[in-house]
Amino acid sequence: MTTDAAEDWKHWHEQRTEAVSAPHGPLALTGTHWIEDHPEGRLPDMPGRWTVDGDAVLLAAGGSDGIQVAGRPLSGQVRLVADAGPAAEARIAYGERRFVVLVREGVWGVRDFDPASPARQAFRGIEATPYDPRWSVPGRFTPYGERRTVRVGNADGRERGLGLGGELAFTLAGQELTLQVTVQEDGSLWAVFGDSTSGRGSYRFRFLRPAAPDARGRTTVDFNRALLPPCAFADHFICPFPPPGNTLGAEIAAGERNLLR
């Protein structure tokens, strides 16, 4: 084990802990409300009236409701598209809370991030296995001829499409393994995977984010940086479950495993 790699991992783990415990990090999510489930426009414990207006959300509120849009009190209506950035940068504020507009397969919703959430107050850290070079191996990415979409269950009990861009092959402890992966806008890869430790020493599934492959498809598969999905921190996230073929028979006793209890 190289000292530099171990130190890099330690720094990564510290930064990750800081990020998830930030005031508007994943631990702060107290609700994901789908507007179609509330035809009257009143979302649980949230001021204002929220309705779908074509390809956006229409928020109506009075000055006494206490809602701010981009730092200014809202008295009237505002049309909102989905928030692309982190919750801390959301346009809609209600005191210290942030309301984040999202859309999934044409269904509009609003997330409520509250720094005073019980989950954030109770957070004690992330249980993670210290860096071990055995879990970092070469990988080769082979893109599919065209983008594929598979239907997978999500943590909220609904089924949604998961876009897949190719296959990542690697050898781990003598086993030849593959993962179906999504290609991100920056070229990096994203995999949702399970393994033989899932639900037995590790969370029920995890994420992996390998760097963008080079021109020959080469990248590094580093399970030291396996991530807990957002739904491990708050029940109101809608994380996708692993697609077919992404539940590995290997025991991946590496990376983030669970929340500390």
C-alpha positions as CSV (number, residue, x, y, z in Angstrom):
1,M,0.0,0.0,0.0
2,T,1.5,3.3,-1.0
3,T,1.4,6.1,1.6
4,D,0.1,8.6,-1.0
5,A,-2.8,6.5,-2.0
6,A,-3.8,5.8,1.6
7,E,-3.5,9.6,2.4
8,D,-5.6,10.5,-0.7
9,W,-8.3,8.0,0.4
10,K,-8.3,9.4,4.0
11,H,-8.7,12.9,2.6
12,W,-11.5,11.7,0.3
13,H,-13.3,10.1,3.2
14,E,-13.0,13.2,5.4
15,Q,-14.3,15.4,2.6
16,R,-17.2,13.0,1.9
17,T,-18.2,13.0,5.6
18,E,-18.2,16.8,5.6
19,A,-20.3,16.9,2.4
20,V,-23.0,14.5,3.6
21,S,-23.3,16.3,7.0
22,A,-23.4,19.8,5.5
23,P,-26.5,21.9,6.4
24,H,-28.2,21.1,3.2
25,G,-26.5,17.7,2.5
26,P,-28.4,14.4,2.0
27,L,-29.0,14.0,5.7
28,A,-31.1,17.2,5.7
29,L,-33.7,15.8,3.3
30,T,-37.0,15.5,5.2
31,G,-39.4,14.9,2.3
32,T,-39.8,14.3,-1.5
33,H,-43.3,15.4,-2.5
34,W,-44.8,14.6,-5.9
35,I,-47.2,17.4,-7.0
36,E,-49.5,15.0,-8.7
37,D,-50.2,13.4,-5.4
38,H,-51.5,16.7,-4.0
39,P,-54.0,18.0,-6.6
40,E,-55.0,20.9,-4.3
41,G,-51.4,22.2,-4.5
42,R,-50.7,22.1,-0.8
43,L,-47.5,20.1,0.0
44,P,-47.0,18.6,3.5
45,D,-45.6,21.1,5.9
46,M,-44.7,23.5,3.1
47,P,-46.1,27.0,2.5
48,G,-47.5,28.2,-0.8
49,R,-49.4,26.5,-3.5
50,W,-47.5,24.3,-5.9
51,T,-48.9,23.2,-9.3
52,V,-47.6,21.9,-12.5
53,D,-47.6,24.4,-15.4
54,G,-46.6,22.6,-18.6
55,D,-42.9,22.0,-18.4
56,A,-42.4,23.8,-15.1
57,V,-43.8,24.3,-11.6
58,L,-45.9,27.3,-10.6
59,L,-45.5,28.4,-7.0
60,A,-48.0,30.9,-5.6
61,A,-47.4,32.5,-2.2
62,G,-48.2,35.6,-0.2
63,G,-45.7,37.8,1.6
64,S,-46.8,36.4,4.9
65,D,-45.9,32.8,3.8
66,G,-42.2,33.6,4.3
67,I,-40.9,32.1,1.1
68,Q,-38.0,33.7,-0.7
69,V,-37.0,33.3,-4.3
70,A,-33.4,34.1,-5.2
71,G,-33.1,36.0,-1.9
72,R,-36.3,38.1,-2.3
73,P,-39.7,37.6,-0.6
74,L,-42.3,36.1,-2.9
75,S,-45.7,37.7,-3.1
76,G,-47.4,36.4,-6.2
77,Q,-46.4,33.7,-8.5
78,V,-43.1,32.4,-9.9
79,R,-42.5,29.7,-12.6
80,L,-39.8,27.2,-11.7
81,V,-37.8,24.7,-13.7
82,A,-35.9,21.8,-12.1
83,D,-32.9,22.7,-9.9
84,A,-29.7,21.4,-11.4
85,G,-27.3,22.3,-8.6
86,P,-26.8,21.4,-5.0
87,A,-29.7,22.0,-2.5
88,A,-27.7,24.7,-0.8
89,E,-28.0,26.7,-4.0
90,A,-31.7,26.2,-4.6
91,R,-33.7,29.3,-5.5
92,I,-36.5,28.7,-3.0
93,A,-35.8,29.3,0.7
94,Y,-38.0,29.1,3.7
95,G,-36.0,30.2,6.7
96,E,-33.0,27.8,6.8
97,R,-34.9,25.2,4.7
98,R,-34.4,24.9,1.0
99,F,-37.1,23.6,-1.5
100,V,-35.6,21.9,-4.5
101,V,-37.7,21.3,-7.6
102,L,-37.1,18.1,-9.5
103,V,-38.7,16.1,-12.4
104,R,-38.5,12.4,-13.0
105,E,-39.9,11.0,-16.3
106,G,-42.3,13.9,-16.6
107,V,-43.4,13.8,-13.0
108,W,-42.7,17.0,-11.0
109,G,-41.9,17.1,-7.3
110,V,-40.3,19.2,-4.6
111,R,-37.7,18.2,-2.0
112,D,-37.6,19.7,1.4
113,F,-34.1,20.1,2.9
114,D,-34.0,21.1,6.6
115,P,-30.7,21.5,8.5
116,A,-32.5,20.7,11.7
117,S,-33.6,17.2,10.4
118,P,-33.4,14.4,13.0
119,A,-31.1,12.4,10.7
120,R,-28.6,15.2,10.5
121,Q,-28.7,15.7,14.3
122,A,-28.1,12.0,14.9
123,F,-25.3,11.5,12.3
124,R,-22.1,9.9,13.8
125,G,-20.2,9.3,10.6
126,I,-19.8,6.8,7.8
127,E,-18.4,3.3,8.5
128,A,-15.8,2.7,5.8
129,T,-13.1,0.1,5.3
130,P,-9.6,1.7,5.2
131,Y,-7.7,1.9,1.9
132,D,-6.4,-1.4,0.6
133,P,-4.7,-1.5,-2.9
134,R,-6.2,-4.9,-3.6
135,W,-9.6,-3.2,-4.2
136,S,-8.2,-0.9,-6.9
137,V,-7.8,-2.7,-10.3
138,P,-7.6,-1.8,-14.0
139,G,-10.8,-1.8,-15.9
140,R,-11.8,-1.6,-19.5
141,F,-15.0,0.1,-20.7
142,T,-16.8,-1.0,-23.8
143,P,-19.6,1.3,-25.0
144,Y,-22.9,-0.1,-26.3
145,G,-23.7,0.6,-29.9
146,E,-26.6,2.8,-28.7
147,R,-27.9,4.0,-25.4
148,R,-29.9,1.4,-23.5
149,T,-32.6,2.0,-20.9
150,V,-33.7,-0.7,-18.4
151,R,-36.6,-0.4,-15.9
152,V,-35.4,-0.9,-12.3
153,G,-37.0,-0.6,-9.0
154,N,-36.3,2.6,-7.0
155,A,-36.0,3.1,-3.2
156,D,-39.4,4.7,-3.1
157,G,-41.1,1.6,-4.4
158,R,-41.6,2.9,-8.0
159,E,-40.0,1.6,-11.2
160,R,-38.1,4.0,-13.4
161,G,-35.8,3.9,-16.4
162,L,-32.0,3.7,-15.9
163,G,-29.9,4.8,-18.8
164,L,-26.9,2.6,-19.5
165,G,-24.0,3.4,-21.8
166,G,-21.7,0.4,-21.8
167,E,-20.0,-2.4,-19.9
168,L,-17.0,-2.1,-17.5
169,A,-14.9,-5.3,-17.3
170,F,-12.3,-6.0,-14.6
171,T,-10.6,-8.8,-12.7
172,L,-10.9,-8.8,-8.9
173,A,-9.2,-11.5,-6.7
174,G,-9.0,-13.8,-9.8
175,Q,-12.6,-13.3,-10.8
176,E,-13.6,-11.8,-14.1
177,L,-16.5,-9.4,-13.4
178,T,-18.5,-6.8,-15.3
179,L,-20.8,-3.9,-14.5
180,Q,-23.3,-2.1,-16.6
181,V,-22.5,1.6,-16.3
182,T,-24.0,4.9,-17.1
183,V,-21.8,7.5,-18.9
184,Q,-22.0,10.9,-17.2
185,E,-21.9,14.2,-19.1
186,D,-18.2,14.7,-18.2
187,G,-17.4,11.2,-19.5
188,S,-17.0,9.6,-16.1
189,L,-18.8,6.4,-15.3
190,W,-21.5,5.5,-12.7
191,A,-22.5,2.1,-11.6
192,V,-25.2,0.9,-9.2
193,F,-24.0,-2.4,-7.8
194,G,-24.7,-5.0,-5.1
195,D,-22.4,-7.8,-3.9
196,S,-22.3,-10.6,-1.4
197,T,-21.9,-8.2,1.5
198,S,-25.0,-6.2,0.6
199,G,-27.4,-6.2,3.5
200,R,-24.8,-8.3,5.5
201,G,-22.1,-5.9,6.5
202,S,-22.7,-3.3,3.9
203,Y,-25.7,-1.3,2.8
204,R,-28.1,-3.1,0.4
205,F,-26.5,-1.6,-2.6
206,R,-23.8,1.0,-3.4
207,F,-22.6,3.4,-6.1
208,L,-19.2,3.4,-7.9
209,R,-17.9,6.4,-9.9
210,P,-14.9,5.4,-12.1
211,A,-13.0,8.2,-13.9
212,A,-13.6,8.8,-17.6
213,P,-12.0,6.0,-19.7
214,D,-9.1,6.9,-22.0
215,A,-9.3,6.5,-25.8
216,R,-8.7,2.8,-25.4
217,G,-11.4,2.4,-22.8
218,R,-9.0,2.0,-19.9
219,T,-9.9,3.3,-16.4
220,T,-9.5,2.3,-12.8
221,V,-12.1,0.4,-10.8
222,D,-11.5,1.4,-7.2
223,F,-13.9,-0.1,-4.7
224,N,-12.1,1.7,-1.9
225,R,-14.3,4.6,-3.1
226,A,-17.5,2.7,-3.2
227,L,-20.2,5.1,-2.1
228,L,-23.4,4.8,0.0
229,P,-26.3,6.0,-2.1
230,P,-28.2,9.1,-1.0
231,C,-31.1,6.9,0.3
232,A,-28.7,5.5,3.0
233,F,-28.8,8.9,4.5
234,A,-32.5,9.8,4.1
235,D,-35.5,7.6,3.2
236,H,-36.9,10.3,0.9
237,F,-34.4,9.8,-1.9
238,I,-35.4,7.7,-4.9
239,C,-32.2,5.9,-5.6
240,P,-32.3,3.2,-8.4
241,F,-31.6,-0.4,-7.5
242,P,-28.8,-2.3,-9.4
243,P,-29.8,-3.2,-12.9
244,P,-29.7,-6.9,-14.1
245,G,-26.1,-8.3,-13.9
246,N,-24.9,-5.7,-11.4
247,T,-25.2,-7.8,-8.3
248,L,-21.7,-9.3,-8.1
249,G,-21.0,-12.7,-6.6
250,A,-17.8,-11.3,-5.1
251,E,-17.5,-10.0,-1.6
252,I,-16.7,-6.3,-1.9
253,A,-15.6,-5.5,1.7
254,A,-14.3,-2.1,0.8
255,G,-15.3,1.6,0.7
256,E,-18.3,3.0,2.5
257,R,-20.2,0.2,4.1
258,N,-22.9,1.7,6.4
259,L,-23.8,4.7,8.6
260,L,-22.2,4.5,12.1
261,R,-24.7,3.6,14.7
